């Protein structure tokens, strides 16, 4: 009997270590290759990257969604995401995101303010995930603003598995399907559906997902493809964009086109 139990325990331990090795391989590679630890946050670059159109020469309404590697060791695992909008003829962009330090010190992590939308995130280059522009985009901006201000977890923050900055961005995207947003697999927290919700539309609005507190879940959608979430880390295949999705590493394959085109007025 002792041998039987010791054998079962031994196999269980080996499986546990194998699972941890698979989950942490991607973040381990990011650590080993460098570039994620960053410098002192007080001196890390917050300069614009040049991805955002200049409002002075682009009067049309614009919406952009960005992601950049999180600061310090967190960048080996995931990204920080944010949304920027510029209504028609506006002179500046407004940026929406959740900041963990604001939750800790101010009790509310929601940050809405005028800013350059494409600034580096404490040294990390931003990636453009979605871009909309044109006359009909003003209506999308109004929906984004309303959704941001009704975000239910502004006074809560959990680095893992959420709710965090990526939970916020995914919340907005579910309320504003015009974004058709396919967040990267490194957007830890995007699958956190809340305290009592375990099934919902996918972030992109093109499919559905099931998720248990952001720790274990499944997504099937046209934009995201097929994703499995284990301990908040995402594995997946995206046939539409020919991508393999891995924890820590992110996408392997062509970068998806960030440009979104709204149906013209009168089109179905």
Phi, psi and omega per residue, in radians:
X1 nan -0.733 3.138
X2 -1.073 -0.774 3.136
X3 -1.063 -0.701 -3.127
X4 -1.088 -0.839 -3.138
X5 -1.160 -0.692 3.125
X6 -1.138 -0.609 3.090
X7 -1.163 -0.730 3.124
X8 -1.124 -0.744 3.129
X9 -1.130 -0.734 3.132
X10 -1.062 -0.774 3.121
X11 -1.148 -0.654 3.113
X12 -1.107 -0.727 3.128
X13 -1.141 -0.742 3.137
X14 -1.096 -0.732 3.117
X15 -1.130 -0.665 3.111
X16 -1.098 -0.809 3.135
X17 -1.134 -0.654 3.107
X18 -1.130 -0.737 3.115
X19 -1.086 -0.780 3.114
X20 -1.095 -0.679 3.137
X21 -1.110 -0.726 3.133
X22 -1.157 -0.772 -3.105
X23 -1.147 -0.643 -3.023
X24 -1.692 -0.009 -3.121
X25 -1.079 -0.809 -3.130
X26 -1.087 -0.933 3.068
X27 -1.011 -0.616 3.100
X28 -1.093 -0.700 3.098
X29 -1.111 -0.719 3.133
X30 -1.109 -0.693 3.064
X31 -1.088 -0.820 -3.042
X32 -1.143 -0.610 -3.111
X33 -1.442 -0.165 3.077
X34 1.357 3.117 3.076
X35 1.547 0.022 -3.128
X36 -1.942 -0.265 -3.078
X37 -1.311 -0.650 3.095
X38 1.303 3.036 3.135
X39 -1.696 -2.914 3.050
X40 -1.046 2.319 -3.081
X41 -1.073 -0.453 -3.124
X42 -1.257 -0.402 -3.135
X43 -1.988 -0.056 -3.139
X44 -1.159 2.525 -3.052
X45 -1.145 2.342 2.970
X46 -2.150 0.458 -3.126
X47 -1.268 2.598 3.076
X48 -1.091 2.588 -3.108
X49 -1.690 -0.169 3.131
X50 1.549 0.201 -3.117
X51 -1.485 -0.326 -3.061
X52 -1.682 2.335 3.068
X53 -1.075 2.503 -3.133
X54 -1.266 2.142 3.135
X55 -1.028 -0.480 -3.098
X56 -1.147 -0.490 -3.110
X57 -2.044 0.078 3.140
X58 -2.315 1.482 -3.066
X59 -1.278 -0.278 -3.087
X60 -1.163 2.713 3.077
X61 -1.160 2.448 -3.066
X62 -2.404 2.425 2.974
X63 -2.216 2.329 3.076
X64 -2.375 2.555 3.057
X65 -2.152 2.313 -3.063
X66 -2.157 2.762 2.980
X67 -2.462 2.499 3.057
X68 -2.556 2.643 3.133
X69 -0.981 2.367 3.101
X70 -1.106 2.785 -3.073
X71 -1.326 2.584 3.054
X72 1.124 -2.583 -3.045
X73 -1.080 -0.417 -3.128
X74 -1.091 -0.458 -3.136
X75 -1.150 -0.351 3.082
X76 -1.226 -0.411 -3.104
X77 -1.763 -0.676 -2.971
X78 -2.756 -3.043 -3.070
X79 -2.141 2.840 2.962
X80 -1.843 2.401 -3.124
X81 -2.131 2.694 3.101
X82 -2.687 2.863 -3.101
X83 -2.135 2.389 3.110
X84 -2.198 2.457 3.138
X85 -2.343 2.639 3.017
X86 -2.462 1.861 3.082
X87 -1.092 2.890 3.125
X88 -0.962 2.295 3.071
X89 1.176 0.157 3.079
X90 -1.255 2.579 -3.106
X91 -1.528 -0.264 -3.099
X92 -2.484 2.847 3.024
X93 -1.572 2.682 2.953
X94 -1.961 2.280 -3.088
X95 -1.921 2.375 3.138
X96 -2.091 2.206 2.978
X97 -2.871 3.005 3.097
X98 -1.858 2.325 3.129
X99 -2.083 2.126 -3.101
X100 -1.040 -0.693 -3.094
X101 -1.163 -0.536 3.099
X102 -1.171 -0.642 3.101
X103 -1.092 -0.757 -3.102
X104 -1.151 -0.754 -2.982
X105 -1.725 -0.448 -3.089
X106 -1.978 -0.209 3.140
X107 1.469 -0.099 3.130
X108 -2.519 2.073 -3.048
X109 -1.537 -0.081 -3.078
X110 -1.297 2.113 3.109
X111 -2.003 2.120 3.083
X112 -2.260 2.069 -3.101
X113 -2.921 2.859 3.089
X114 -1.232 2.309 -3.111
X115 -2.922 2.902 2.964
X116 -1.323 2.180 -2.996
X117 -1.304 -0.399 -2.988
X118 -1.863 0.466 3.140
X119 -1.204 2.564 3.046
X120 -1.103 2.536 -3.124
X121 -1.641 1.528 -3.123
X122 0.864 0.929 3.084
X123 1.688 -0.350 -3.096
X124 -1.502 2.297 3.113
X125 -1.189 2.323 3.099
X126 -1.402 2.628 2.998
X127 -1.922 2.396 3.108
X128 -1.491 2.063 -3.092
X129 -1.672 -0.548 -3.118
X130 -2.661 2.536 3.138
X131 -2.544 2.141 3.050
X132 -2.202 2.490 3.034
X133 -2.679 2.709 3.124
X134 2.309 3.086 -3.050
X135 -1.087 -0.668 -3.083
X136 -1.352 -0.104 -3.066
X137 -1.328 -0.339 3.076
X138 -1.024 -0.651 3.112
X139 -1.171 -0.623 3.090
X140 -1.154 -0.706 3.122
X141 -1.065 -0.720 3.114
X142 -1.089 -0.665 3.116
X143 -1.185 -0.683 3.116
X144 -1.097 -0.794 -3.123
X145 -1.091 -0.763 3.140
X146 -1.127 -0.723 -3.140
X147 -1.153 -0.724 -3.132
X148 -1.076 -0.739 -3.086
X149 -1.306 -0.240 3.094
X150 -1.842 0.182 3.125
X151 -1.000 2.143 -2.973
X152 -1.389 -0.156 -3.062
X153 -2.042 0.488 -3.117
X154 -1.082 -0.437 -3.122
X155 -1.768 0.185 3.080
X156 -2.175 2.562 3.064
X157 -2.623 2.234 3.052
X158 -2.346 2.023 -3.118
X159 -0.954 -0.711 3.123
X160 -2.558 2.309 -0.037
X161 -1.595 0.155 -3.115
X162 2.357 3.082 0.009
X163 -1.349 2.440 -3.125
X164 -2.502 -2.813 -3.079
X165 -1.083 -0.606 -3.137
X166 -1.325 -0.520 3.012
X167 -1.085 -0.722 3.108
X168 -1.067 -0.859 -3.119
X169 -1.098 -0.707 3.122
X170 -1.181 -0.606 3.075
X171 -1.053 -0.847 3.122
X172 -1.024 -0.803 -3.078
X173 -1.084 -0.629 3.123
X174 -1.208 -0.503 3.103
X175 -1.462 -0.345 -3.069
X176 -2.205 1.373 -3.054
X177 -1.126 -0.254 3.086
X178 -1.050 -0.392 3.122
X179 -1.233 -0.475 -3.087
X180 0.750 0.852 -2.936
X181 -1.429 2.145 3.054
X182 -1.869 1.608 -3.130
X183 -1.198 2.571 -3.130
X184 -1.164 2.755 3.126
X185 -1.094 -0.327 3.126
X186 -1.466 0.032 3.101
X187 -1.455 1.224 -3.121
X188 -1.052 2.282 -3.076
X189 1.873 -0.260 -3.125
X190 -1.153 -0.429 -3.102
X191 -1.657 0.075 3.089
X192 -1.336 1.969 -3.050
X193 -1.687 -0.088 3.139
X194 2.102 -3.097 -3.068
X195 -1.333 -0.476 -3.030
X196 -2.268 0.107 -3.132
X197 -1.896 2.237 -3.103
X198 -2.172 -0.044 3.115
X199 -2.555 2.333 -3.095
X200 -2.808 3.058 2.992
X201 -1.117 2.637 3.022
X202 -1.117 2.816 -3.123
X203 -0.953 -0.700 -3.107
X204 -1.274 -0.288 -3.049
X205 1.373 0.127 -3.086
X206 -1.874 0.287 3.134
X207 -3.079 -2.717 -3.071
X208 -2.422 2.821 3.086
X209 -2.537 2.645 2.994
X210 -2.057 2.397 -3.095
X211 -2.645 2.361 3.117
X212 -1.813 1.613 3.134
X213 0.970 0.481 3.129
X214 1.297 0.110 -3.084
X215 -1.748 -0.471 -3.126
X216 -2.621 2.188 -3.071
X217 -2.919 3.083 -3.095
X218 -2.536 2.358 3.089
X219 -2.232 2.327 3.031
X220 -2.302 2.023 -3.073
X221 -2.736 2.773 3.137
X222 -1.104 -0.789 -3.103
X223 -1.333 -0.841 -3.082
X224 -1.347 -0.463 -3.023
X225 1.428 -2.323 -3.120
X226 -2.045 2.093 -3.115
X227 -2.228 2.455 3.025
X228 -2.088 2.249 -3.141
X229 -1.887 2.098 3.098
X230 -2.185 2.056 -3.129
X231 0.995 0.596 3.118
X232 1.439 -0.040 -3.136
X233 -1.831 2.414 -2.961
X234 -1.883 2.279 2.920
X235 -1.975 2.507 3.132
X236 -2.972 2.957 3.050
X237 -2.279 2.279 3.138
X238 -2.062 1.612 -3.115
X239 -1.091 -0.571 -3.096
X240 -1.093 -0.763 -3.115
X241 -1.803 0.102 3.124
X242 0.995 0.830 -3.108
X243 -2.012 2.535 2.870
X244 -1.835 2.351 -3.091
X245 -1.970 2.228 -3.081
X246 -2.333 2.551 3.083
X247 -1.012 2.459 3.086
X248 1.320 -0.898 -3.081
X249 -1.291 -0.734 -3.101
X250 1.705 -2.373 -3.118
X251 -1.546 2.452 2.952
X252 -2.080 1.942 -3.087
X253 2.443 -3.019 -3.111
X254 -1.079 2.546 3.071
X255 -1.286 2.275 3.112
X256 -1.075 2.598 3.080
X257 -1.207 2.109 -3.106
X258 -1.370 -0.239 -3.039
X259 -1.282 2.226 3.075
X260 -1.960 2.364 -3.126
X261 -2.019 2.086 3.120
X262 -1.373 2.561 3.046
X263 -1.058 2.449 3.092
X264 -1.171 2.664 3.140
X265 -0.980 2.216 -3.123
X266 1.751 -0.284 3.094
X267 -1.444 2.606 3.100
X268 -1.558 nan nan
